[in-house]
Amino acid sequence: MSARVGVVLSGCGFLDGSEIHEAVSLLIALGRRGAAVVCMAPDIPQTQVINHLTGKPEAGQQRNVLVESARIARGKVRNIAEVSADELDALAFAGGFGAAKNLCTFAAEGAGCAVNPEVARLVREMHAARKPIGLACISPVLAAKILGGHGPRLTIGTDKGTADAIRKMGGTHVDTEPTGVCVDEQTRVVTTPCYMNDVGPWVVYQGAERMVEEVLRMAGAR
């Protein structure tokens, strides 16, 4: 039977939502291996709306995280509040500032951040069921905050500021190369840097694919 993998999105566009190259890389890597993908996102307002041409906030603009995520998922996206770990064999997160602005408040508050309650619930459910979780780019901070009491081993590459924040939240940071992955067999969490490095889409895809391979290996070995 195909592995059922939830892909958590946080909008559409790297400055205020999901990083599109990372999200698509995850979807292609999962599809290549025959996984049944369930895209999901919180049904909440975006923290900010950024003009991706200028890189500046759009004053007075408001968008919805679930609605914007539907752009990447081609309309096939569920409210994360309606998804349980019982429906999934694994979970994966794309990066982008949306992971640090919409799924949690890390962009504004660092290690003292709060996580969206439904995101935290699903991650805890998956962890309790020993179902693997993959996180790309900045999204490993979610695992550090939610699962910090279990001391997860994580990577965001080599960025010192983010690595220090991961340690403050209870995680152990492991430096990796741009296409590298950190596999924590104990907490069943797999992470990769993607666009935490100054790289292009091909490098991002390679890291995402390696992460997917390890997540699916864990899912099949449960």
MIPA-703974 format. One record per residue (C-alpha): residue number from 1; z, y, x; residue in three letters. Coordinates in nm, 4 decimals. Layout:
# residues N
(NUM; (Z; Y; X); 'ALA'),
...
END
This chain:
# residues 222
(1; (0.0000; 0.0000; 0.0000); 'MET'),
(2; (-0.0783; 0.3513; 0.1234); 'SER'),
(3; (0.2106; 0.5540; 0.2558); 'ALA'),
(4; (0.3114; 0.8311; 0.0157); 'ARG'),
(5; (0.3627; 1.1471; 0.2185); 'VAL'),
(6; (0.4869; 1.4784; 0.0868); 'GLY'),
(7; (0.3411; 1.7858; 0.2580); 'VAL'),
(8; (0.5565; 2.0949; 0.2115); 'VAL'),
(9; (0.3708; 2.4256; 0.2048); 'LEU'),
(10; (0.5104; 2.7798; 0.2030); 'SER'),
(11; (0.2171; 2.9903; 0.0842); 'GLY'),
(12; (-0.1236; 3.0550; 0.2391); 'CYS'),
(13; (-0.1652; 3.2464; 0.5660); 'GLY'),
(14; (0.0358; 3.2306; 0.8864); 'PHE'),
(15; (0.2012; 3.5724; 0.8608); 'LEU'),
(16; (0.3588; 3.5203; 0.5183); 'ASP'),
(17; (0.2964; 3.1567; 0.4245); 'GLY'),
(18; (0.1766; 2.8259; 0.5679); 'SER'),
(19; (-0.0319; 2.8317; 0.8846); 'GLU'),
(20; (-0.3656; 2.7140; 0.7467); 'ILE'),
(21; (-0.4927; 2.5317; 1.0570); 'HIS'),
(22; (-0.1664; 2.3390; 1.0804); 'GLU'),
(23; (-0.1620; 2.2506; 0.7120); 'ALA'),
(24; (-0.5228; 2.1334; 0.7162); 'VAL'),
(25; (-0.4643; 1.9385; 1.0386); 'SER'),
(26; (-0.1785; 1.7528; 0.8709); 'LEU'),
(27; (-0.3897; 1.6792; 0.5644); 'LEU'),
(28; (-0.6839; 1.5514; 0.7713); 'ILE'),
(29; (-0.4626; 1.3391; 0.9971); 'ALA'),
(30; (-0.2905; 1.1868; 0.6929); 'LEU'),
(31; (-0.6175; 1.1323; 0.5071); 'GLY'),
(32; (-0.7747; 0.9694; 0.8113); 'ARG'),
(33; (-0.4982; 0.7104; 0.8000); 'ARG'),
(34; (-0.5228; 0.6472; 0.4273); 'GLY'),
(35; (-0.1990; 0.8154; 0.3262); 'ALA'),
(36; (-0.1509; 0.9284; -0.0340); 'ALA'),
(37; (-0.0613; 1.2974; -0.0010); 'VAL'),
(38; (0.1622; 1.4915; -0.2388); 'VAL'),
(39; (0.1458; 1.8653; -0.1644); 'CYS'),
(40; (0.4415; 2.0701; -0.2825); 'MET'),
(41; (0.6007; 2.4135; -0.2529); 'ALA'),
(42; (0.8861; 2.6097; -0.4082); 'PRO'),
(43; (0.8075; 2.8092; -0.7222); 'ASP'),
(44; (0.9506; 3.1353; -0.5867); 'ILE'),
(45; (0.8260; 3.4820; -0.4900); 'PRO'),
(46; (0.7090; 3.5304; -0.1327); 'GLN'),
(47; (0.9493; 3.7268; 0.0857); 'THR'),
(48; (0.6627; 3.9477; 0.2025); 'GLN'),
(49; (0.2905; 3.9907; 0.1494); 'VAL'),
(50; (0.1072; 4.0611; 0.4743); 'ILE'),
(51; (-0.2462; 4.1957; 0.5101); 'ASN'),
(52; (-0.3880; 3.9430; 0.7560); 'HIS'),
(53; (-0.6592; 4.1853; 0.8686); 'LEU'),
(54; (-0.4144; 4.4565; 0.9760); 'THR'),
(55; (-0.1047; 4.2418; 1.0275); 'GLY'),
(56; (0.0987; 4.4900; 0.8234); 'LYS'),
(57; (0.3033; 4.4419; 0.5033); 'PRO'),
(58; (0.1373; 4.5322; 0.1741); 'GLU'),
(59; (0.3796; 4.7645; -0.0027); 'ALA'),
(60; (0.4287; 4.6840; -0.3698); 'GLY'),
(61; (0.2414; 4.3532; -0.3522); 'GLN'),
(62; (0.4009; 4.0313; -0.4785); 'GLN'),
(63; (0.2773; 3.6740; -0.4603); 'ARG'),
(64; (0.4203; 3.3366; -0.5585); 'ASN'),
(65; (0.4699; 3.0652; -0.2959); 'VAL'),
(66; (0.3609; 2.7797; -0.5232); 'LEU'),
(67; (0.0532; 2.9663; -0.6483); 'VAL'),
(68; (-0.0542; 3.0641; -0.2963); 'GLU'),
(69; (0.0031; 2.7089; -0.1673); 'SER'),
(70; (-0.2411; 2.5885; -0.4318); 'ALA'),
(71; (-0.5162; 2.7585; -0.2291); 'ARG'),
(72; (-0.4656; 2.5079; 0.0528); 'ILE'),
(73; (-0.3991; 2.2119; -0.1771); 'ALA'),
(74; (-0.7106; 2.2853; -0.3897); 'ARG'),
(75; (-0.4853; 2.3229; -0.6923); 'GLY'),
(76; (-0.3132; 1.9859; -0.6501); 'LYS'),
(77; (0.0369; 2.1035; -0.5675); 'VAL'),
(78; (0.3731; 2.0350; -0.7271); 'ARG'),
(79; (0.6899; 2.2342; -0.7608); 'ASN'),
(80; (0.9208; 2.0898; -0.4959); 'ILE'),
(81; (1.2072; 2.1052; -0.7468); 'ALA'),
(82; (1.0331; 1.8268; -0.9406); 'GLU'),
(83; (0.9877; 1.5928; -0.6415); 'VAL'),
(84; (1.2442; 1.3359; -0.5304); 'SER'),
(85; (1.2664; 1.1179; -0.2207); 'ALA'),
(86; (1.2181; 0.8112; -0.4410); 'ASP'),
(87; (0.8518; 0.9131; -0.4807); 'GLU'),
(88; (0.7846; 0.9411; -0.1079); 'LEU'),
(89; (0.7747; 0.7321; 0.2078); 'ASP'),
(90; (0.7689; 1.0329; 0.4414); 'ALA'),
(91; (0.7749; 1.4123; 0.4419); 'LEU'),
(92; (0.5863; 1.6652; 0.6565); 'ALA'),
(93; (0.6112; 2.0423; 0.6985); 'PHE'),
(94; (0.3421; 2.2807; 0.8184); 'ALA'),
(95; (0.4522; 2.5866; 1.0132); 'GLY'),
(96; (0.3635; 2.9516; 0.9745); 'GLY'),
(97; (0.5998; 3.2404; 0.9069); 'PHE'),
(98; (0.6314; 3.1196; 0.5478); 'GLY'),
(99; (0.8471; 2.8336; 0.6745); 'ALA'),
(100; (1.0816; 3.0915; 0.8286); 'ALA'),
(101; (1.0547; 3.3511; 0.5488); 'LYS'),
(102; (1.0044; 3.1576; 0.2236); 'ASN'),
(103; (1.1535; 2.8127; 0.2882); 'LEU'),
(104; (1.4485; 2.9686; 0.4677); 'CYS'),
(105; (1.5622; 3.3050; 0.6030); 'THR'),
(106; (1.5329; 3.2217; 0.9725); 'PHE'),
(107; (1.2841; 3.5035; 1.0411); 'ALA'),
(108; (1.5428; 3.7613; 0.9348); 'ALA'),
(109; (1.8740; 3.5902; 1.0102); 'GLU'),
(110; (1.8128; 3.3417; 1.2926); 'GLY'),
(111; (2.0725; 3.0679; 1.3302); 'ALA'),
(112; (2.2743; 3.2148; 1.0425); 'GLY'),
(113; (1.9892; 3.1521; 0.7990); 'CYS'),
(114; (2.0034; 2.9969; 0.4527); 'ALA'),
(115; (1.7568; 2.7321; 0.3347); 'VAL'),
(116; (1.5924; 2.7196; -0.0068); 'ASN'),
(117; (1.8154; 2.4835; -0.2094); 'PRO'),
(118; (1.5326; 2.2546; -0.3236); 'GLU'),
(119; (1.3932; 2.2244; 0.0285); 'VAL'),
(120; (1.7396; 2.1387; 0.1588); 'ALA'),
(121; (1.7949; 1.8869; -0.1228); 'ARG'),
(122; (1.4721; 1.6973; -0.0550); 'LEU'),
(123; (1.5264; 1.6892; 0.3212); 'VAL'),
(124; (1.8788; 1.5541; 0.2698); 'ARG'),
(125; (1.7508; 1.2923; 0.0244); 'GLU'),
(126; (1.4865; 1.1779; 0.2725); 'MET'),
(127; (1.7380; 1.1642; 0.5548); 'HIS'),
(128; (1.9879; 0.9671; 0.3460); 'ALA'),
(129; (1.7139; 0.7165; 0.2618); 'ALA'),
(130; (1.6120; 0.6977; 0.6318); 'ARG'),
(131; (1.2628; 0.8134; 0.5480); 'LYS'),
(132; (1.0894; 1.0027; 0.8307); 'PRO'),
(133; (1.0322; 1.3768; 0.8366); 'ILE'),
(134; (0.7697; 1.5540; 1.0476); 'GLY'),
(135; (0.7892; 1.9263; 1.1192); 'LEU'),
(136; (0.5327; 2.1443; 1.2970); 'ALA'),
(137; (0.5515; 2.4812; 1.4726); 'CYS'),
(138; (0.8526; 2.6896; 1.3582); 'ILE'),
(139; (0.9516; 2.4509; 1.0777); 'SER'),
(140; (1.1822; 2.2379; 1.2984); 'PRO'),
(141; (1.4410; 2.5138; 1.2466); 'VAL'),
(142; (1.4720; 2.3743; 0.8934); 'LEU'),
(143; (1.5791; 2.0363; 1.0304); 'ALA'),
(144; (1.8223; 2.2045; 1.2682); 'ALA'),
(145; (1.9857; 2.3966; 0.9848); 'LYS'),
(146; (1.9893; 2.1188; 0.7253); 'ILE'),
(147; (2.0627; 1.8226; 0.9538); 'LEU'),
(148; (2.2469; 2.0031; 1.2331); 'GLY'),
(149; (2.5584; 1.7958; 1.1746); 'GLY'),
(150; (2.3597; 1.4903; 1.2846); 'HIS'),
(151; (2.2407; 1.6518; 1.6086); 'GLY'),
(152; (1.8645; 1.6040; 1.5651); 'PRO'),
(153; (1.6428; 1.6169; 1.8746); 'ARG'),
(154; (1.3678; 1.8717; 1.8082); 'LEU'),
(155; (1.0918; 2.0661; 1.9789); 'THR'),
(156; (0.9173; 2.3956; 1.9168); 'ILE'),
(157; (0.7579; 2.3829; 2.2624); 'GLY'),
(158; (0.9273; 2.6064; 2.5185); 'THR'),
(159; (1.0184; 2.9267; 2.3307); 'ASP'),
(160; (1.3683; 3.0047; 2.4593); 'LYS'),
(161; (1.4857; 3.2210; 2.1697); 'GLY'),
(162; (1.4010; 2.9642; 1.9043); 'THR'),
(163; (1.5304; 2.6790; 2.1190); 'ALA'),
(164; (1.8639; 2.8594; 2.1582); 'ASP'),
(165; (1.8840; 2.9096; 1.7805); 'ALA'),
(166; (1.8180; 2.5383; 1.7253); 'ILE'),
(167; (2.1098; 2.4588; 1.9553); 'ARG'),
(168; (2.3365; 2.7014; 1.7694); 'LYS'),
(169; (2.2552; 2.5199; 1.4447); 'MET'),
(170; (2.3526; 2.1825; 1.5909); 'GLY'),
(171; (2.0182; 2.0509; 1.7138); 'GLY'),
(172; (1.9159; 1.9462; 2.0626); 'THR'),
(173; (1.5991; 2.1131; 2.1848); 'HIS'),
(174; (1.3499; 1.9240; 2.4016); 'VAL'),
(175; (1.0774; 2.1193; 2.5824); 'ASP'),
(176; (0.7290; 1.9746; 2.5315); 'THR'),
(177; (0.3701; 2.0546; 2.6181); 'GLU'),
(178; (0.1464; 2.2103; 2.3472); 'PRO'),
(179; (0.0233; 1.8744; 2.2123); 'THR'),
(180; (0.3514; 1.6954; 2.2727); 'GLY'),
(181; (0.5837; 1.5466; 2.0135); 'VAL'),
(182; (0.9577; 1.4909; 2.0100); 'CYS'),
(183; (1.0505; 1.1679; 1.8357); 'VAL'),
(184; (1.4124; 1.1240; 1.7270); 'ASP'),
(185; (1.4473; 0.7624; 1.6227); 'GLU'),
(186; (1.8096; 0.8120; 1.5181); 'GLN'),
(187; (1.7559; 1.0938; 1.2663); 'THR'),
(188; (1.3948; 0.9836; 1.2023); 'ARG'),
(189; (1.2594; 1.3320; 1.2660); 'VAL'),
(190; (0.9341; 1.4052; 1.4523); 'VAL'),
(191; (0.8399; 1.7546; 1.5708); 'THR'),
(192; (0.5490; 1.9233; 1.7509); 'THR'),
(193; (0.4893; 2.2852; 1.8664); 'PRO'),
(194; (0.1389; 2.3663; 1.7327); 'CYS'),
(195; (0.1021; 2.7469; 1.7178); 'TYR'),
(196; (0.4362; 2.8136; 1.8833); 'MET'),
(197; (0.2020; 2.8169; 2.1835); 'ASN'),
(198; (-0.0956; 3.0441; 2.2521); 'ASP'),
(199; (-0.3506; 2.7735; 2.1720); 'VAL'),
(200; (-0.6512; 2.7085; 1.9483); 'GLY'),
(201; (-0.7167; 2.4810; 1.6484); 'PRO'),
(202; (-0.8169; 2.1753; 1.8544); 'TRP'),
(203; (-0.4863; 2.1726; 2.0419); 'VAL'),
(204; (-0.3013; 2.2272; 1.7135); 'VAL'),
(205; (-0.4828; 1.9322; 1.5551); 'TYR'),
(206; (-0.3963; 1.7001; 1.8433); 'GLN'),
(207; (-0.0270; 1.7774; 1.8121); 'GLY'),
(208; (-0.0355; 1.7428; 1.4345); 'ALA'),
(209; (-0.2160; 1.4099; 1.4612); 'GLU'),
(210; (0.0345; 1.2723; 1.7092); 'ARG'),
(211; (0.3159; 1.3822; 1.4816); 'MET'),
(212; (0.1515; 1.2131; 1.1831); 'VAL'),
(213; (0.1037; 0.8919; 1.3817); 'GLU'),
(214; (0.4730; 0.8753; 1.4648); 'GLU'),
(215; (0.5832; 0.9643; 1.1108); 'VAL'),
(216; (0.3636; 0.6926; 0.9604); 'LEU'),
(217; (0.4835; 0.4413; 1.2214); 'ARG'),
(218; (0.8407; 0.5129; 1.1174); 'MET'),
(219; (0.7517; 0.4956; 0.7484); 'ALA'),
(220; (0.5974; 0.1528; 0.7978); 'GLY'),
(221; (0.8940; 0.0244; 0.9953); 'ALA'),
(222; (1.1614; 0.1036; 0.7381); 'ARG'),
END
